[in-house]
């Protein structure tokens, strides 16, 4: 199976922010996905700097991709710029969290 950005994004919808109960894609936490011959690279953020779920969420990304990475290294880069804001969420996530 060819691994493409769309496939990776779909797999990342299985990774949830445990505090909010919404997947990281719909929360708008995933900034960049690159599938390269030797690695899968994900640049993402968290809802707040110093988030206690940092390792849990980054580990969830690695676990979600490992089975389909076909031997590629999985790199997760957690960044703080641009800073996350609720406007980055999908409409579905806003509705789930009660944003109107």
N, C-alpha and C positions, 0 to 999 in steps of 0.2 A: 504493500500500500504506500502510495506516495504521500508524504506528510507535507501539508500546506498550511499557510497561515490560518485559513478558515477552519481547518480541522483542529488546529491547536486552540483557537478561540472557542470552538465548541467544547473541547475537553476541559478548558478552564472554567466553563460554566458549571462544572461539577465541584469547584472549589468555593466554599462559602466563608464569608466573614462570620465567625462563630458568635460574635456579639450582636450582629445585626440580622443574621439569618438570610442574607441575600448573597448571591454569587458575585465574585469579584469582577466579572465582566460587566454585569448590569449595574454594579456600583460605580463603574467608571475608573476602576483602579488599574486596569491594564493599559499602559501607554504605547507599548511597542512589542511586536512579535516578529522574530526573524527565524526562518528555518534555513539553515545553512548545511552544507554537506557533512560537517563534523560537529555541529551543535544546534541546539534550539535555544534561542535567547529571548527572554521575557523581561522587559523593563516595566516596572509597576510601582505603585505607591501604596500607602495605607491611609486610612481616614484621618489618622493623627500621628505626628512624630512621637516616637516613644511608645507606640501601640504595644501593649503586652502580648498581642497575638502575632507579632512579627514573625517569629520562627514557625509558628503553627501554620500561618497562611503561606509563607514561602515554601515550607515543607509540603504543603498540600499541592502547590503548583508542581513541584518536582514529582510527587507521587502520581499526579494526574497524567503527567507526560511520559514518565519512565517507560511504561509498557509499550508505547507507540513510537518512541524516539529512535528505534532501530539502531542502537549503538551510539547515537549521538550524545555528546555531553549536554547536560541541561544547565543553563546559567540563568539565575534569577537575580536581577539587579533592582533593588528597592531604592528608589530615589524620592526626594522631597520637593523637587521642582519639576514641573509646576505643582504647586500645592493643590491637593484635592479639595473639591468643594461639592456640595450637594447638586449643583447644576450639571455635574458630569454624569449623574446617574441617568439610566434609561427611564422612560415613562413608566415601565412596569415596576422598576425598583422604587420609584417615587410613590407609586400607588400602594405598593406592598408596605412601605414604611409610613404611609399616611401623609405624604407631602401633597398639597393641593395647589 
